[in-house]
Amino acid sequence: QVQLVESGGGLVQPGGSLRLSCATSGTISSIYRLGWYRQAPEKQRDMVATISDRRTIYADSVKGRFTISRDNGQNTVYLQMNSLKPEDTAVYYCNALTANMRNYWGQGTQVTVSS
């Protein structure tokens, strides 16, 4: 079992920045990949960024603005979001994929970009 707890969401003006954090606990050694997904109202949940030992992947819509990073010592994954746009407004979810292809999700944190 893997537990994920997100923090760092909130309200920010367009062009602003936020950093999301996701603390992991449980069977951390089983985690193959960590990532961030987001879901806007009445839309599907989409991948924002993922990070594994081999590579980092970003959605085209956030390339150059968002950065995913992982602190193995703290068992935490971060999402630094810069140059935020209104279309980035969504609930952001932390995801862990284990070596046996099981997905775990956090409870989500709201990010609202508005003036």
Secondary structure, 3 states (H helix, E strand, C coil): CEEEEEECCEEECCCCCEEEEEEEEECHHHEEEEEEEEECCCCCCEEEEEEECCCEEECHHHCCCEEEEEECCCCEEEEEECCCCHHHCEEEEEEEEECCCCEEECCCEEEEECC
